[in-house]
Amino acid sequence: MTYLVFSILIAFLMGAAVIFIRMKAQNYPVNAKKIILPPVFMATGALMYVVPYFRLTGMEILESVIIGFIFSSVLIVTSHFEVKDNQIYLKKSKAFPVILISLLILRTILKVYIGNSVHPGELAGMFFLLAFSMLLPWRIAMFLRYNKIKRRLAQTS
């Protein structure tokens, strides 16, 4: 029980840090590197699957990827860019922190619900895959939108 409370507390602190960082990042122009690098850095975490403790069954992989894609669709729909002084910025959204908090709460509920029936290593592997499956499509969509705006800016220059 202590582990569960501690892990939920850490998850919420990390979520608060992500919200703070994302809100500050909206004050600075976006570039391709800032969009692409987070999934690249996160991909190194997949090395956890080398250790049998974290390996997943086919069904667990499927469940994690599907839920990740569903979560990413919410982020894709609510993430927009705007152009200021010929620079591309992530558009400020009051919904963004609410969405991140909601996703964090939903993720925590899922963790508590399935935590009793799934081995802790598999659970960690599932939530890493869920997070990666959420981040990757969102960042790909952002990158495609960014490039479209960048091409449009280059044409008007």
MODELLER restraints for C-alpha pairs under 7 A, 6 or more apart:
rsr = mdl.restraints
at = mdl.atoms
rsr.add(forms.Gaussian(group=physical.xy_distance, feature=features.Distance(at['CA:8:A'], at['CA:108:A']), mean=6.80, stdev=0.5))
rsr.add(forms.Gaussian(group=physical.xy_distance, feature=features.Distance(at['CA:19:A'], at['CA:97:A']), mean=5.93, stdev=0.5))
rsr.add(forms.Gaussian(group=physical.xy_distance, feature=features.Distance(at['CA:26:A'], at['CA:89:A']), mean=6.36, stdev=0.5))
rsr.add(forms.Gaussian(group=physical.xy_distance, feature=features.Distance(at['CA:26:A'], at['CA:90:A']), mean=5.37, stdev=0.5))
rsr.add(forms.Gaussian(group=physical.xy_distance, feature=features.Distance(at['CA:26:A'], at['CA:91:A']), mean=6.77, stdev=0.5))
rsr.add(forms.Gaussian(group=physical.xy_distance, feature=features.Distance(at['CA:26:A'], at['CA:92:A']), mean=6.29, stdev=0.5))
rsr.add(forms.Gaussian(group=physical.xy_distance, feature=features.Distance(at['CA:28:A'], at['CA:89:A']), mean=6.52, stdev=0.5))
rsr.add(forms.Gaussian(group=physical.xy_distance, feature=features.Distance(at['CA:29:A'], at['CA:87:A']), mean=5.96, stdev=0.5))
rsr.add(forms.Gaussian(group=physical.xy_distance, feature=features.Distance(at['CA:29:A'], at['CA:88:A']), mean=5.38, stdev=0.5))
rsr.add(forms.Gaussian(group=physical.xy_distance, feature=features.Distance(at['CA:29:A'], at['CA:89:A']), mean=4.67, stdev=0.5))
rsr.add(forms.Gaussian(group=physical.xy_distance, feature=features.Distance(at['CA:30:A'], at['CA:88:A']), mean=5.68, stdev=0.5))
rsr.add(forms.Gaussian(group=physical.xy_distance, feature=features.Distance(at['CA:30:A'], at['CA:89:A']), mean=5.34, stdev=0.5))
rsr.add(forms.Gaussian(group=physical.xy_distance, feature=features.Distance(at['CA:30:A'], at['CA:90:A']), mean=6.74, stdev=0.5))
rsr.add(forms.Gaussian(group=physical.xy_distance, feature=features.Distance(at['CA:32:A'], at['CA:143:A']), mean=6.63, stdev=0.5))
rsr.add(forms.Gaussian(group=physical.xy_distance, feature=features.Distance(at['CA:35:A'], at['CA:139:A']), mean=6.02, stdev=0.5))
rsr.add(forms.Gaussian(group=physical.xy_distance, feature=features.Distance(at['CA:35:A'], at['CA:143:A']), mean=6.25, stdev=0.5))
rsr.add(forms.Gaussian(group=physical.xy_distance, feature=features.Distance(at['CA:36:A'], at['CA:139:A']), mean=6.66, stdev=0.5))
rsr.add(forms.Gaussian(group=physical.xy_distance, feature=features.Distance(at['CA:39:A'], at['CA:135:A']), mean=6.52, stdev=0.5))
rsr.add(forms.Gaussian(group=physical.xy_distance, feature=features.Distance(at['CA:39:A'], at['CA:136:A']), mean=5.88, stdev=0.5))
rsr.add(forms.Gaussian(group=physical.xy_distance, feature=features.Distance(at['CA:48:A'], at['CA:54:A']), mean=6.29, stdev=0.5))
rsr.add(forms.Gaussian(group=physical.xy_distance, feature=features.Distance(at['CA:49:A'], at['CA:55:A']), mean=5.22, stdev=0.5))
rsr.add(forms.Gaussian(group=physical.xy_distance, feature=features.Distance(at['CA:53:A'], at['CA:121:A']), mean=5.23, stdev=0.5))
rsr.add(forms.Gaussian(group=physical.xy_distance, feature=features.Distance(at['CA:53:A'], at['CA:122:A']), mean=6.92, stdev=0.5))
rsr.add(forms.Gaussian(group=physical.xy_distance, feature=features.Distance(at['CA:54:A'], at['CA:121:A']), mean=4.51, stdev=0.5))
rsr.add(forms.Gaussian(group=physical.xy_distance, feature=features.Distance(at['CA:54:A'], at['CA:122:A']), mean=4.89, stdev=0.5))
rsr.add(forms.Gaussian(group=physical.xy_distance, feature=features.Distance(at['CA:54:A'], at['CA:124:A']), mean=6.81, stdev=0.5))
rsr.add(forms.Gaussian(group=physical.xy_distance, feature=features.Distance(at['CA:54:A'], at['CA:125:A']), mean=5.20, stdev=0.5))
rsr.add(forms.Gaussian(group=physical.xy_distance, feature=features.Distance(at['CA:55:A'], at['CA:122:A']), mean=6.07, stdev=0.5))
rsr.add(forms.Gaussian(group=physical.xy_distance, feature=features.Distance(at['CA:55:A'], at['CA:125:A']), mean=6.65, stdev=0.5))
rsr.add(forms.Gaussian(group=physical.xy_distance, feature=features.Distance(at['CA:56:A'], at['CA:122:A']), mean=5.83, stdev=0.5))
rsr.add(forms.Gaussian(group=physical.xy_distance, feature=features.Distance(at['CA:56:A'], at['CA:125:A']), mean=6.83, stdev=0.5))
rsr.add(forms.Gaussian(group=physical.xy_distance, feature=features.Distance(at['CA:60:A'], at['CA:126:A']), mean=6.62, stdev=0.5))
rsr.add(forms.Gaussian(group=physical.xy_distance, feature=features.Distance(at['CA:61:A'], at['CA:126:A']), mean=6.82, stdev=0.5))
rsr.add(forms.Gaussian(group=physical.xy_distance, feature=features.Distance(at['CA:64:A'], at['CA:126:A']), mean=5.64, stdev=0.5))
rsr.add(forms.Gaussian(group=physical.xy_distance, feature=features.Distance(at['CA:64:A'], at['CA:127:A']), mean=6.96, stdev=0.5))
rsr.add(forms.Gaussian(group=physical.xy_distance, feature=features.Distance(at['CA:64:A'], at['CA:129:A']), mean=5.97, stdev=0.5))
rsr.add(forms.Gaussian(group=physical.xy_distance, feature=features.Distance(at['CA:64:A'], at['CA:130:A']), mean=4.62, stdev=0.5))
rsr.add(forms.Gaussian(group=physical.xy_distance, feature=features.Distance(at['CA:65:A'], at['CA:129:A']), mean=6.58, stdev=0.5))
rsr.add(forms.Gaussian(group=physical.xy_distance, feature=features.Distance(at['CA:65:A'], at['CA:130:A']), mean=5.60, stdev=0.5))
rsr.add(forms.Gaussian(group=physical.xy_distance, feature=features.Distance(at['CA:65:A'], at['CA:133:A']), mean=5.38, stdev=0.5))
rsr.add(forms.Gaussian(group=physical.xy_distance, feature=features.Distance(at['CA:67:A'], at['CA:130:A']), mean=6.45, stdev=0.5))
rsr.add(forms.Gaussian(group=physical.xy_distance, feature=features.Distance(at['CA:68:A'], at['CA:130:A']), mean=4.49, stdev=0.5))
rsr.add(forms.Gaussian(group=physical.xy_distance, feature=features.Distance(at['CA:68:A'], at['CA:131:A']), mean=6.14, stdev=0.5))
rsr.add(forms.Gaussian(group=physical.xy_distance, feature=features.Distance(at['CA:68:A'], at['CA:133:A']), mean=4.56, stdev=0.5))
rsr.add(forms.Gaussian(group=physical.xy_distance, feature=features.Distance(at['CA:68:A'], at['CA:134:A']), mean=4.18, stdev=0.5))
rsr.add(forms.Gaussian(group=physical.xy_distance, feature=features.Distance(at['CA:69:A'], at['CA:133:A']), mean=5.83, stdev=0.5))
rsr.add(forms.Gaussian(group=physical.xy_distance, feature=features.Distance(at['CA:69:A'], at['CA:134:A']), mean=5.37, stdev=0.5))
rsr.add(forms.Gaussian(group=physical.xy_distance, feature=features.Distance(at['CA:71:A'], at['CA:134:A']), mean=5.82, stdev=0.5))
rsr.add(forms.Gaussian(group=physical.xy_distance, feature=features.Distance(at['CA:72:A'], at['CA:134:A']), mean=4.40, stdev=0.5))
rsr.add(forms.Gaussian(group=physical.xy_distance, feature=features.Distance(at['CA:72:A'], at['CA:135:A']), mean=6.55, stdev=0.5))
rsr.add(forms.Gaussian(group=physical.xy_distance, feature=features.Distance(at['CA:72:A'], at['CA:137:A']), mean=6.42, stdev=0.5))
rsr.add(forms.Gaussian(group=physical.xy_distance, feature=features.Distance(at['CA:72:A'], at['CA:138:A']), mean=5.45, stdev=0.5))
rsr.add(forms.Gaussian(group=physical.xy_distance, feature=features.Distance(at['CA:75:A'], at['CA:138:A']), mean=6.40, stdev=0.5))
rsr.add(forms.Gaussian(group=physical.xy_distance, feature=features.Distance(at['CA:76:A'], at['CA:138:A']), mean=5.32, stdev=0.5))
rsr.add(forms.Gaussian(group=physical.xy_distance, feature=features.Distance(at['CA:76:A'], at['CA:141:A']), mean=6.61, stdev=0.5))
rsr.add(forms.Gaussian(group=physical.xy_distance, feature=features.Distance(at['CA:80:A'], at['CA:90:A']), mean=6.01, stdev=0.5))
rsr.add(forms.Gaussian(group=physical.xy_distance, feature=features.Distance(at['CA:80:A'], at['CA:91:A']), mean=5.37, stdev=0.5))
rsr.add(forms.Gaussian(group=physical.xy_distance, feature=features.Distance(at['CA:81:A'], at['CA:88:A']), mean=6.53, stdev=0.5))
rsr.add(forms.Gaussian(group=physical.xy_distance, feature=features.Distance(at['CA:81:A'], at['CA:89:A']), mean=5.51, stdev=0.5))
rsr.add(forms.Gaussian(group=physical.xy_distance, feature=features.Distance(at['CA:81:A'], at['CA:90:A']), mean=4.48, stdev=0.5))
rsr.add(forms.Gaussian(group=physical.xy_distance, feature=features.Distance(at['CA:81:A'], at['CA:91:A']), mean=4.87, stdev=0.5))
rsr.add(forms.Gaussian(group=physical.xy_distance, feature=features.Distance(at['CA:82:A'], at['CA:88:A']), mean=5.79, stdev=0.5))
rsr.add(forms.Gaussian(group=physical.xy_distance, feature=features.Distance(at['CA:82:A'], at['CA:89:A']), mean=5.34, stdev=0.5))
rsr.add(forms.Gaussian(group=physical.xy_distance, feature=features.Distance(at['CA:82:A'], at['CA:90:A']), mean=6.29, stdev=0.5))
rsr.add(forms.Gaussian(group=physical.xy_distance, feature=features.Distance(at['CA:82:A'], at['CA:91:A']), mean=5.51, stdev=0.5))
rsr.add(forms.Gaussian(group=physical.xy_distance, feature=features.Distance(at['CA:83:A'], at['CA:89:A']), mean=6.14, stdev=0.5))
rsr.add(forms.Gaussian(group=physical.xy_distance, feature=features.Distance(at['CA:115:A'], at['CA:123:A']), mean=6.89, stdev=0.5))
